[in-house]
Amino acid sequence: MYIVNFAVRRYNKEDKMKAKVSRRIRMQEHLGIDTVKEGKRFFSTIGFLYLAGSVIIWIVQDLTIGMVHYMKPELLQNNTLFMMLPMLSMYILGMPMLIFLVSRMKTEKKIAVHKMSVGKLIMAAIMCYGIMYAGNLAGNFLTMLIGLFKGSAVTNEVASMVAGNAQWAVFFLTVLCAPVYEEVIFRKLIIDRAVVYGEGTAVVLSGIMFGLFHGNLNQFAYAFFLGLFLAFIYVKTGRLRYTVILHMAVNFVGSVVSVWILNASRFSELPGATSLLQTNVAEGMAKIRELMPGIVLITLYSLAVIGTAAAGITLLIAYRKSFRLLPGEKMIPQGRRFAVVALNAGMLLFTAFWLIQMVMQLMA
């Protein structure tokens, strides 16, 4: 009986919500407000601003590399400097210019501020890890398939950057800089402006633009889904600090802890030890015994990763009914939302710009 009553209450609540949305649309039509045209202009403006910011970032990075190559080409021989120079130019010049452009666009609705307990923040971090793990598997699977079709492996730029550079630089760029800038740009700036068209619209837009901005398929899969989740956290709390903390935690585990574990375990030496067994059993067994603490470490870490990811996915499934998103003050007629949000000049050009970057990365 409880289940029946719960289902009746839920459907009554949904019916009331649909009726409220319908009344709001009729009111807008009565007042002569054309939300389709207005919405297209609004989202096209966002698209053009983010396209302009993306082009600025691309130019700033290329100019930085070009200037260093002209003045001090020997600096580019250092892998860490070669990585840091364009990234620092993006954080010092490119992204602040993008923030300046978008911040000039007014916000029409203030997001209500709510506190998040430490327990819920930890639970959200576990969910984030589950999303990242599943998304990373999906991205790697897709790039593997593309690699099979093109006849050569697709370069995983993130893995190359994380593994081939000084860990202090990776920590500074991916754990300290990236989360702060990206949460401001893809959560606060987008959601504060788009939430007037509904929380769902703002969340999906934030996730897609965040995923595209990474410019490669390996990252797009998990960045998109992680972006959706972080956008949901922001739209429900109104506090950017929570999404920054979660973003930092995800990047720290993915780009710092994982590399430290691999290096500490001497995992790269294991293939050589197994090969040695085929030629000299005694020396091969001695090498494996030497590497045994590292084998135990990497095994425990792998179990922890799989367990945390499974826990995160389980929590997402268990709390799926909690991910309820509210309609906005400006209602787009049913069936027109995709056309209004995505099929406009600004968004189409922004999407095309980053899809081209992805294709170039896949074909490299």
Contacts in CASP RR format, 6 or more apart in sequence:
PFRMAT RR
TARGET T0000
AUTHOR 0000-0000-0000
METHOD contacts of the structure
MODEL  1
MYIVNFAVRRYNKEDKMKAKVSRRIRMQEHLGIDTVKEGKRFFSTIGFLY
LAGSVIIWIVQDLTIGMVHYMKPELLQNNTLFMMLPMLSMYILGMPMLIF
LVSRMKTEKKIAVHKMSVGKLIMAAIMCYGIMYAGNLAGNFLTMLIGLFK
GSAVTNEVASMVAGNAQWAVFFLTVLCAPVYEEVIFRKLIIDRAVVYGEG
TAVVLSGIMFGLFHGNLNQFAYAFFLGLFLAFIYVKTGRLRYTVILHMAV
NFVGSVVSVWILNASRFSELPGATSLLQTNVAEGMAKIRELMPGIVLITL
YSLAVIGTAAAGITLLIAYRKSFRLLPGEKMIPQGRRFAVVALNAGMLLF
TAFWLIQMVMQLMA
17 327 0 8 1.000
20 327 0 8 1.000
21 327 0 8 1.000
21 331 0 8 1.000
24 327 0 8 1.000
24 329 0 8 1.000
24 331 0 8 1.000
25 331 0 8 1.000
25 333 0 8 1.000
28 35 0 8 1.000
28 330 0 8 1.000
28 331 0 8 1.000
33 330 0 8 1.000
35 330 0 8 1.000
35 331 0 8 1.000
35 332 0 8 1.000
35 333 0 8 1.000
35 340 0 8 1.000
36 332 0 8 1.000
36 333 0 8 1.000
36 336 0 8 1.000
36 339 0 8 1.000
36 340 0 8 1.000
38 330 0 8 1.000
39 197 0 8 1.000
39 330 0 8 1.000
39 332 0 8 1.000
39 340 0 8 1.000
39 341 0 8 1.000
40 339 0 8 1.000
40 340 0 8 1.000
40 344 0 8 1.000
41 344 0 8 1.000
42 193 0 8 1.000
42 197 0 8 1.000
43 194 0 8 1.000
43 205 0 8 1.000
43 340 0 8 1.000
43 341 0 8 1.000
43 342 0 8 1.000
43 344 0 8 1.000
43 346 0 8 1.000
43 347 0 8 1.000
44 344 0 8 1.000
44 345 0 8 1.000
44 346 0 8 1.000
44 347 0 8 1.000
45 105 0 8 1.000
45 346 0 8 1.000
46 102 0 8 1.000
46 105 0 8 1.000
46 190 0 8 1.000
46 193 0 8 1.000
46 194 0 8 1.000
46 205 0 8 1.000
46 346 0 8 1.000
46 347 0 8 1.000
47 344 0 8 1.000
47 346 0 8 1.000
47 347 0 8 1.000
47 349 0 8 1.000
47 350 0 8 1.000
48 345 0 8 1.000
48 346 0 8 1.000
48 349 0 8 1.000
48 350 0 8 1.000
49 98 0 8 1.000
49 101 0 8 1.000
49 102 0 8 1.000
49 105 0 8 1.000
50 98 0 8 1.000
50 102 0 8 1.000
50 209 0 8 1.000
50 350 0 8 1.000
51 346 0 8 1.000
51 349 0 8 1.000
51 350 0 8 1.000
51 353 0 8 1.000
52 98 0 8 1.000
52 101 0 8 1.000
53 94 0 8 1.000
53 97 0 8 1.000
53 98 0 8 1.000
53 101 0 8 1.000
54 98 0 8 1.000
54 213 0 8 1.000
54 350 0 8 1.000
54 353 0 8 1.000
54 354 0 8 1.000
55 353 0 8 1.000
56 94 0 8 1.000
56 97 0 8 1.000
56 98 0 8 1.000
57 90 0 8 1.000
57 94 0 8 1.000
57 95 0 8 1.000
57 98 0 8 1.000
60 89 0 8 1.000
60 90 0 8 1.000
60 93 0 8 1.000
60 94 0 8 1.000
60 97 0 8 1.000
61 86 0 8 1.000
61 89 0 8 1.000
61 90 0 8 1.000
62 86 0 8 1.000
63 89 0 8 1.000
64 85 0 8 1.000
64 86 0 8 1.000
64 88 0 8 1.000
64 89 0 8 1.000
65 76 0 8 1.000
65 85 0 8 1.000
65 86 0 8 1.000
68 75 0 8 1.000
68 76 0 8 1.000
68 85 0 8 1.000
69 76 0 8 1.000
75 81 0 8 1.000
75 82 0 8 1.000
75 85 0 8 1.000
76 82 0 8 1.000
76 85 0 8 1.000
79 164 0 8 1.000
79 165 0 8 1.000
80 165 0 8 1.000
80 166 0 8 1.000
80 169 0 8 1.000
83 161 0 8 1.000
83 165 0 8 1.000
83 169 0 8 1.000
83 173 0 8 1.000
84 169 0 8 1.000
84 173 0 8 1.000
87 173 0 8 1.000
87 177 0 8 1.000
91 173 0 8 1.000
91 177 0 8 1.000
91 181 0 8 1.000
95 181 0 8 1.000
95 185 0 8 1.000
98 185 0 8 1.000
99 184 0 8 1.000
99 185 0 8 1.000
99 189 0 8 1.000
102 185 0 8 1.000
102 189 0 8 1.000
102 190 0 8 1.000
102 193 0 8 1.000
103 189 0 8 1.000
105 193 0 8 1.000
106 193 0 8 1.000
107 192 0 8 1.000
107 193 0 8 1.000
107 196 0 8 1.000
108 193 0 8 1.000
108 196 0 8 1.000
108 329 0 8 1.000
109 192 0 8 1.000
109 195 0 8 1.000
109 196 0 8 1.000
109 328 0 8 1.000
109 329 0 8 1.000
111 191 0 8 1.000
111 192 0 8 1.000
111 195 0 8 1.000
111 234 0 8 1.000
111 235 0 8 1.000
111 238 0 8 1.000
112 238 0 8 1.000
113 237 0 8 1.000
113 238 0 8 1.000
113 239 0 8 1.000
114 236 0 8 1.000
114 237 0 8 1.000
114 238 0 8 1.000
114 239 0 8 1.000
115 237 0 8 1.000
115 239 0 8 1.000
116 124 0 8 1.000
116 233 0 8 1.000
116 237 0 8 1.000
116 239 0 8 1.000
116 242 0 8 1.000
121 242 0 8 1.000
121 245 0 8 1.000
121 246 0 8 1.000
123 315 0 8 1.000
124 229 0 8 1.000
124 233 0 8 1.000
124 242 0 8 1.000
124 246 0 8 1.000
125 246 0 8 1.000
125 249 0 8 1.000
125 250 0 8 1.000
126 308 0 8 1.000
126 311 0 8 1.000
126 312 0 8 1.000
126 315 0 8 1.000
127 229 0 8 1.000
127 312 0 8 1.000
127 315 0 8 1.000
127 316 0 8 1.000
128 226 0 8 1.000
128 229 0 8 1.000
128 230 0 8 1.000
128 246 0 8 1.000
128 249 0 8 1.000
128 250 0 8 1.000
129 250 0 8 1.000
129 253 0 8 1.000
129 308 0 8 1.000
129 309 0 8 1.000
129 312 0 8 1.000
130 308 0 8 1.000
130 309 0 8 1.000
130 310 0 8 1.000
130 311 0 8 1.000
130 312 0 8 1.000
130 313 0 8 1.000
130 316 0 8 1.000
131 222 0 8 1.000
131 225 0 8 1.000
131 226 0 8 1.000
131 229 0 8 1.000
131 312 0 8 1.000
131 313 0 8 1.000
131 316 0 8 1.000
132 222 0 8 1.000
132 226 0 8 1.000
132 250 0 8 1.000
132 254 0 8 1.000
133 305 0 8 1.000
133 308 0 8 1.000
133 309 0 8 1.000
134 222 0 8 1.000
134 225 0 8 1.000
134 309 0 8 1.000
134 313 0 8 1.000
135 221 0 8 1.000
135 222 0 8 1.000
135 225 0 8 1.000
136 218 0 8 1.000
136 221 0 8 1.000
136 222 0 8 1.000
138 221 0 8 1.000
138 222 0 8 1.000
139 217 0 8 1.000
139 218 0 8 1.000
139 220 0 8 1.000
139 221 0 8 1.000
139 222 0 8 1.000
140 156 0 8 1.000
140 218 0 8 1.000
142 217 0 8 1.000
142 221 0 8 1.000
143 154 0 8 1.000
143 156 0 8 1.000
143 217 0 8 1.000
143 218 0 8 1.000
143 362 0 8 1.000
144 153 0 8 1.000
144 154 0 8 1.000
146 154 0 8 1.000
146 217 0 8 1.000
146 362 0 8 1.000
147 153 0 8 1.000
147 154 0 8 1.000
150 362 0 8 1.000
150 363 0 8 1.000
154 217 0 8 1.000
154 218 0 8 1.000
154 361 0 8 1.000
154 362 0 8 1.000
155 361 0 8 1.000
155 364 0 8 1.000
156 218 0 8 1.000
157 216 0 8 1.000
157 218 0 8 1.000
157 361 0 8 1.000
158 216 0 8 1.000
158 218 0 8 1.000
158 219 0 8 1.000
158 255 0 8 1.000
159 218 0 8 1.000
161 170 0 8 1.000
162 170 0 8 1.000
162 174 0 8 1.000
162 254 0 8 1.000
162 255 0 8 1.000
162 258 0 8 1.000
162 259 0 8 1.000
163 259 0 8 1.000
163 262 0 8 1.000
167 256 0 8 1.000
167 259 0 8 1.000
167 260 0 8 1.000
170 255 0 8 1.000
170 256 0 8 1.000
170 259 0 8 1.000
171 252 0 8 1.000
171 255 0 8 1.000
171 256 0 8 1.000
174 251 0 8 1.000
174 255 0 8 1.000
174 256 0 8 1.000
175 248 0 8 1.000
175 251 0 8 1.000
175 252 0 8 1.000
175 255 0 8 1.000
175 256 0 8 1.000
176 248 0 8 1.000
178 247 0 8 1.000
178 251 0 8 1.000
179 244 0 8 1.000
179 247 0 8 1.000
179 248 0 8 1.000
179 251 0 8 1.000
180 244 0 8 1.000
182 210 0 8 1.000
182 213 0 8 1.000
182 247 0 8 1.000
183 230 0 8 1.000
183 234 0 8 1.000
183 240 0 8 1.000
183 243 0 8 1.000
183 244 0 8 1.000
183 247 0 8 1.000
184 240 0 8 1.000
186 206 0 8 1.000
186 207 0 8 1.000
186 209 0 8 1.000
186 210 0 8 1.000
186 213 0 8 1.000
186 227 0 8 1.000
186 231 0 8 1.000
187 206 0 8 1.000
187 227 0 8 1.000
187 230 0 8 1.000
187 231 0 8 1.000
187 234 0 8 1.000
187 240 0 8 1.000
187 243 0 8 1.000
188 234 0 8 1.000
188 240 0 8 1.000
190 202 0 8 1.000
190 205 0 8 1.000
190 206 0 8 1.000
190 209 0 8 1.000
190 231 0 8 1.000
191 202 0 8 1.000
191 203 0 8 1.000
191 206 0 8 1.000
191 231 0 8 1.000
191 234 0 8 1.000
191 235 0 8 1.000
194 201 0 8 1.000
194 202 0 8 1.000
194 205 0 8 1.000
194 206 0 8 1.000
195 201 0 8 1.000
195 202 0 8 1.000
195 235 0 8 1.000
195 328 0 8 1.000
196 328 0 8 1.000
196 329 0 8 1.000
196 330 0 8 1.000
197 328 0 8 1.000
197 330 0 8 1.000
197 332 0 8 1.000
197 341 0 8 1.000
198 325 0 8 1.000
198 326 0 8 1.000
198 327 0 8 1.000
198 328 0 8 1.000
198 330 0 8 1.000
199 235 0 8 1.000
199 325 0 8 1.000
199 326 0 8 1.000
199 327 0 8 1.000
199 328 0 8 1.000
200 235 0 8 1.000
200 325 0 8 1.000
201 328 0 8 1.000
201 332 0 8 1.000
201 337 0 8 1.000
201 341 0 8 1.000
202 231 0 8 1.000
202 235 0 8 1.000
203 228 0 8 1.000
203 231 0 8 1.000
203 232 0 8 1.000
203 235 0 8 1.000
203 325 0 8 1.000
204 228 0 8 1.000
205 341 0 8 1.000
206 227 0 8 1.000
206 228 0 8 1.000
206 230 0 8 1.000
206 231 0 8 1.000
207 223 0 8 1.000
207 224 0 8 1.000
207 227 0 8 1.000
207 228 0 8 1.000
207 231 0 8 1.000
208 224 0 8 1.000
209 350 0 8 1.000
210 223 0 8 1.000
210 224 0 8 1.000
210 226 0 8 1.000
210 227 0 8 1.000
211 219 0 8 1.000
211 220 0 8 1.000
211 223 0 8 1.000
211 224 0 8 1.000
211 227 0 8 1.000
212 220 0 8 1.000
212 350 0 8 1.000
212 351 0 8 1.000
212 354 0 8 1.000
212 355 0 8 1.000
212 358 0 8 1.000
213 223 0 8 1.000
213 354 0 8 1.000
214 220 0 8 1.000
214 223 0 8 1.000
215 354 0 8 1.000
215 357 0 8 1.000
215 358 0 8 1.000
215 361 0 8 1.000
216 357 0 8 1.000
216 358 0 8 1.000
216 361 0 8 1.000
216 362 0 8 1.000
217 358 0 8 1.000
217 361 0 8 1.000
217 362 0 8 1.000
220 358 0 8 1.000
226 250 0 8 1.000
230 243 0 8 1.000
230 246 0 8 1.000
230 247 0 8 1.000
231 243 0 8 1.000
232 323 0 8 1.000
232 325 0 8 1.000
233 242 0 8 1.000
233 243 0 8 1.000
233 246 0 8 1.000
234 240 0 8 1.000
234 242 0 8 1.000
234 243 0 8 1.000
235 325 0 8 1.000
258 301 0 8 1.000
261 297 0 8 1.000
261 298 0 8 1.000
261 301 0 8 1.000
262 268 0 8 1.000
262 298 0 8 1.000
264 294 0 8 1.000
264 297 0 8 1.000
265 291 0 8 1.000
265 293 0 8 1.000
265 294 0 8 1.000
265 295 0 8 1.000
265 297 0 8 1.000
265 298 0 8 1.000
265 301 0 8 1.000
266 291 0 8 1.000
266 294 0 8 1.000
267 294 0 8 1.000
267 298 0 8 1.000
269 287 0 8 1.000
269 291 0 8 1.000
270 291 0 8 1.000
270 295 0 8 1.000
272 287 0 8 1.000
273 284 0 8 1.000
273 287 0 8 1.000
273 288 0 8 1.000
273 291 0 8 1.000
274 288 0 8 1.000
276 283 0 8 1.000
276 284 0 8 1.000
276 287 0 8 1.000
277 284 0 8 1.000
277 285 0 8 1.000
277 288 0 8 1.000
288 295 0 8 1.000
332 340 0 8 1.000
332 341 0 8 1.000
341 347 0 8 1.000
342 348 0 8 1.000
342 351 0 8 1.000
END
